[in-house]
Structures are given as C-alpha cells and as structure tokens.
Amino acid sequence: MAIILRLDRVMADRKISLNELSEKVGVANVNLSKLKNGRVSAVRFSTLDAICDVLDCQPGDILEFERNK
C-alpha cells in the first residue's frame, strides 16, 4: 500500500508556483519541494491544513491511496 502525493498536479491546476505556495503556507521552500516530489514519510496536519487552505482544495485532492499489486 502506498500514499501518493499529488501536490504537483493541484499546484499546476491552480497555477501556483512552489515559491508562492511556500510563502503563503509558511513552510520552507526546500521542505515543500520534498513534499511535492514525494520524498517525505510524514506530513503534519497543520501543514496539510495550510496547503489545502491556500490551494482551496480537500486533503483527498492532494493525497491518493494506491494498493500494491
């Protein structure tokens, strides 16, 4: 089982850059980049909440569950 991060897709849909999202969310650019590229093993609810608020989306728009085959 895997949780897939789709932050890049939502950012593209909203036409928002990593730098702009970083500033609005209050998370360091490097940490947001790791999140965007799926190089993290955990996400704080407060960070997810802030991202969803800025992007006007639901957590399910960013997180996707995929079963291993």
C-alpha positions in Angstrom: 0.0 0.0 0.0 1.2 3.5 -0.7 0.1 7.0 -0.2 0.8 9.1 -3.3 1.2 12.9 -3.1 -0.4 14.8 -5.9 0.6 18.2 -4.8 2.3 19.0 -8.1 -1.0 18.3 -10.0 -3.1 20.5 -7.7 -0.4 23.3 -7.9 -0.5 23.1 -11.7 -4.3 23.3 -11.7 -4.2 26.4 -9.5 -1.3 27.9 -11.4 0.7 28.5 -8.3 4.5 28.2 -8.1 6.4 26.4 -5.4 7.9 29.7 -4.2 4.4 31.3 -3.9 2.9 28.4 -2.1 5.9 28.3 0.3 5.4 31.9 1.2 1.7 31.6 1.7 1.9 28.4 3.7 4.9 29.4 5.8 6.9 26.3 5.0 10.5 26.4 3.8 10.8 26.1 0.0 13.1 23.1 0.4 10.7 21.2 2.6 7.7 22.0 0.3 9.8 20.7 -2.6 10.4 17.4 -0.8 6.7 17.1 -0.1 5.9 17.9 -3.8 8.3 15.3 -5.0 7.2 12.6 -2.6 10.4 12.5 -0.7 8.8 12.6 2.8 7.4 9.9 5.0 5.0 12.1 7.0 3.1 15.3 6.7 1.9 17.4 9.7 -1.8 18.0 9.8 -1.1 21.7 10.3 0.9 21.8 7.1 -1.7 19.9 5.2 -4.4 22.2 6.5 -2.4 25.3 5.4 -1.8 23.9 2.0 -5.4 23.0 1.5 -6.4 26.5 2.6 -4.1 28.2 0.2 -5.0 25.9 -2.7 -8.7 25.8 -1.9 -8.8 22.1 -2.0 -9.5 19.0 0.1 -6.8 16.7 1.5 -8.1 14.0 -0.9 -7.1 16.2 -3.8 -3.5 16.0 -2.6 -3.3 12.5 -1.1 -4.1 9.4 -3.0 -4.2 5.8 -1.8 -2.8 3.1 -4.0 -2.8 -0.6 -3.2 0.2 -2.7 -4.0 -0.4 -5.2 -6.7 
